[in-house]
Amino acid sequence: MTALVRPPRLRAGATVGVAAISGPPNPARLEIGLGRLRSLGFVVREAPNLRSVAGLFAGSDAERAAGYRELLTDPAVEAILFARGGCGAARVLARLDAGEIAANPKPHLGGSDLTALFALFARIPAVAFYGPMVAVEMAEPEELDWMRVLAGEVPGAHEFAPSDVLSPGRGAGPVVGGCLSLVASLCGTPEALDGSGRLLFWEDIGEENYRLDRMLTQLERSGTFERLQGMIIGSVVSRDRTEPADDTRGYLRARFRGAPFPVAFGFPAGHGRGLRTLPLHVPAMLDLEASPASLTFPEPAVI
């Protein structure tokens, strides 16, 4: 088995790069997020395309890939944070080299559309962090945990309420996944996620139950659930919040009743405010037989 590439821990006062490989960030929220990083003592290095707008994207495919690679290969940049999600990350994957990413290990922090990039990290394998983005969650006035996790703190255990256990059992393995719609869209591509021996995390926003069911069926039919060790479901918010959370919980409970792997609902990561930073591709233990049921990480995600 190929050894996991772990990045160096983020130190106080480090130079952090801010990349945009998806949609263009809101200018006002970007400035708030950048200002917050500087107030925390970080030196900020902006990707050349950070303020570009090309329709749905923060510049052309070539510009977004080049902007990211400039930060990746710059030895002065110690971590890469992403401005926002949206769409477009999958379009730049063909312009990136997994070997170059592995040769320049540094913490990467983002969510939503960055699921596509992090699926490439899963193939290396290399650690990535699913969490807040500069012009989204970091633009809100709330305390976040990303600095502690990237600095080497072992992620704290999460305890699931009995009602959040959708299928009992125990499983262990590296955590893969991200935004469900992105995970499903990667089926049939070189970056399709392999669930064998792994814990699959997913979350989403703006998807009604019938669409969740369609995407989960696609993953099941494509073989993603084969030899899966467990499933961790994060925040799930329907389109315009038209479906109550209890309806979604009920659908998921029915969907995974009798699943051959443990399934838990309600891990606090994904879209929204005050959510946790989740290390991807590192080992974790999902124990839904114990009381309380929990997800635990045995060690830091960085070195």
Secondary structure, DSSP 8 states (H G I E B T S, - for coil): ----B------TT-EEEEE-SSS---HHHHHHHHHHHHHTT-EEEE-TTTT--BTTBSS-HHHHHHHHHHHHH-TT--EEEES--SS-HHHHGGG--HHHHHHS---EEE-GGGHHHHHHHHHTTB-EEE---TTTGGGSSS--SHHHHHTT-----EEE-GGGEEE--EEEEEEEEEEHHHHHHTTTSTT----BTSEEEEEEES--HHHHHHHHHHHHHHTTTTTB-EEEEEEEE-GGG-S-HHHHHHHHHHHHTT-SS-EEE--S-SSSSS---EEESSEEEEESSSSSEEEE-SS-S--
